[in-house]
Amino acid sequence: MNLKRIFLQKYRTDIFNTLLIVFLQCLLCK
């Protein structure tokens, strides 16, 4: 269960980082 929690936490962080990068790129495009 501990590994699963860590995995989900890292997965969530990766998604957040990806969205943040995409958002910043959109701002730079404008």
Residue pairs with C-beta under 8 A, 6 or more apart in sequence:
none
